[in-house]
């Protein structure tokens, strides 16, 4: 996969997860007060992980065509952690 394709794929994933976080926020607004706290804790974790993934993505974007593969490992790790956290959130609240 070339750098441009990888960047498009990562951006699409970031956008999708942002939308899913928005859905969780909407559910939180409809939840009981007790559950709202649990939602907010989970949403905070997801936002932090998404921000970490975005930071890794920005490193890939800023890297030269020759060096971007060096940053891909960190971006992939952040993506995998975010995917696991999102799956856990949906299994808990979805």
C-alpha positions, 0 to 999 in steps of 0.5 A: 500500500502506498502512502497516499492510500494509507492516509486515505484509509486512516482518515476514513477510519478516524472519521468513522470513529468520530461518528461512532463516538457521536452516536455514543454521546447521543445514547448517553444523553438518553441514559439514566444519570448513573449510566451517563457517568459510565458512558462519559468515562468510556467516551473520554477513553475513546476520545483519548485513543482517537486523539492518539491515533490522529497524532500518529496519523499526522506523523505519517502525513508529515513524513516524506515518501521515503520515511513514512513506513517508519511511522506506520507501525505506531499508527497501526498500533494506535489504530488497533488499540482504538478498534479494540476500545471501540468494540468494547464500548459497543459491546458494553453500551450498544 
